[in-house]
Amino acid sequence: MKRMASKRIIHHALVLGGVASIASTSLALNSPPSADTQSKNSALKLKIDESPLNSDQDLNSSYAPIVQKVAPSVVTIFVPSSVPELSRLSDPDLNFFRPFFGDIPWQSGAPLLEHALGSGVIVSPDGYILTNNHVLKNAKEIQVTLSDGRTFTAKVVGTDPQTDIALIRVQADNLPALTLADSDKVNVGDVVLAVGNPFGVGQTVSSGIVSAKNRVTSSDMNEDFIQTDAAINPGSSGGALVDADGRLIGINTAILSRSGGNQGIGFAVPSNLCRWVMDSLVKNGKVERGLLGVMIQNLTPDLAKAFKLDRTTGALVGDVTPASPADKAGLKSGDVITQLNGQPIEDARQLKLRITETAPGSQVHLVVNRNGESKTFDVTLGSVPENKVAKASESNGDARRETLGGVAVTDLDQNTRAQFKIPQNVQGAVITQVAPDSAAYEAGLRAGDVITELNRQPVKNAQDAVAETEKQPSNETLVKVWTKGGSHYLAVDESRRSS
């Protein structure tokens, strides 16, 4: 490692061939209901069937019995909204909808009325309907049409943008509510049906299988999607993903597509997550999330080796927020959380979801591996402020192997802090350059990162960083760095650098 000043920084961008698309024709957010509105909501009367699916049943002949059972519970949602005249005229794709909605008279310069289209699922006989948050565009008026043709005006019970779930209600009784399954018992390979109203053509059923579980599509790891290859298209958002028994296992939410249409990769919010959101919205009018106060990442084989662990399961604590519940309980950077309330923790995503789905003020029991020793902690969770969920490290422990060869560092001063936008409370050696052909670059170290620890030893300045790497007895180095996303660990192996 050399100590030198940086004169130029080159930023690299990763271009992805596909993009995640929301499977509806509108995007929007909604505010939680008022206390007066909330008080009028009765308790949810959900039908739950948590028994495992019978995987021995024969579905080769027809899905008709399942469809007949599910179809009456899936509704179409319309949200009228005003849009500028030119926005309609400048988008030729919207002409596709003319056969379904017809032309709407307008005057030159006047706004044009447009209908956002989505789907929903009846989950209780007394009118509660699940849909996606993004379906409710401005939500000044929501029209719900049932499969039998009846139309109702719906009210928003509550919305949760982070899970993209919304709960609305119509004034009706004896509605055909769908039974909710235990989505944790869903298996990859299970047959599923997706039911919704794509492109406004009318209720449509598509078939497929569960392609994967626990999918995360963003670095925040707020998601826990069920992935399916059942066709999902614009207008299907908020529709039902059901198992072979006709039970709801998820709410269809998004697709991964290069064209905007179905390409066999769709995502649904699991029914168990929907149940938790619904319960919170009905009881509190909002979703309250627990807060532990740690920056976490996954364990790679290299990190496990550096921490002298014989496994890669668990969530590695990269940083602990001062005065947070974790800090007060005694958790430290470098701890590996292996259990929560007696249940094993496989990775950082799982820990984060379990914490956020636990009510603030609850006490959780953690088992932690610290320097090879097992320790236990009882932590009283705080509350996530202003709908901000503690972010997981963007590296998620998935950074590739790295070394400090080819890395230039300098001391932190006011100029470097301003240049790289580094807070005053961060101490260490700031990286000014990383050689593109180095193992450090391959691993993910970049200009602007701050090295705060090397091999569990604190780094206060560039001299500390250079001295620590010079006395390194092997080719492997454990590096803790601060980035704009927080602190995380990286395992460095100089011997694996490509020549």
Sequence and secondary structure as in RCSB ss.txt:
>XXXX:A:sequence
MKRMASKRIIHHALVLGGVASIASTSLALNSPPSADTQSKNSALKLKIDESPLNSDQDLNSSYAPIVQKVAPSVV
TIFVPSSVPELSRLSDPDLNFFRPFFGDIPWQSGAPLLEHALGSGVIVSPDGYILTNNHVLKNAKEIQVTLSDGR
TFTAKVVGTDPQTDIALIRVQADNLPALTLADSDKVNVGDVVLAVGNPFGVGQTVSSGIVSAKNRVTSSDMNEDF
IQTDAAINPGSSGGALVDADGRLIGINTAILSRSGGNQGIGFAVPSNLCRWVMDSLVKNGKVERGLLGVMIQNLT
PDLAKAFKLDRTTGALVGDVTPASPADKAGLKSGDVITQLNGQPIEDARQLKLRITETAPGSQVHLVVNRNGESK
TFDVTLGSVPENKVAKASESNGDARRETLGGVAVTDLDQNTRAQFKIPQNVQGAVITQVAPDSAAYEAGLRAGDV
ITELNRQPVKNAQDAVAETEKQPSNETLVKVWTKGGSHYLAVDESRRSS
>XXXX:A:secstr
 EE   S         S EEEESSS         HHHHHT       EE S   TT   SS SHHHHHHHGGGEE
EEEEEEEE HHHHHT GGGGGGHHHH      TTS EEEEEEEEEEE STTSEEEEEGGGSSS SSEEEE TTS 
EEEEEEEEEETTTTEEEEE S SS     EE GGG  TT EEEEEE GGGS  EEEEEEEEEEEE  STT    E
EEE S   TT TT EEE TTS EEEEEEEEEESSSS  S EEEEEHHHHHHHHHHHHHHSS   EE  EEEEE  
HHHHHHTT S   SEEEEEE TTSHHHHHT  TT EEEEETTEE  SHHHHHHHHHTS TT EEEEEEEETTEEE
EEEEE EE GGG      TTTT    B STTEEEEE  HHHHHHHT  TT  SEEEEEE TTSHHHHHT  TT E
EEEETTEE  SHHHHHHHHHT  SSEEEEEEEETTEEEEEEEEGGG   
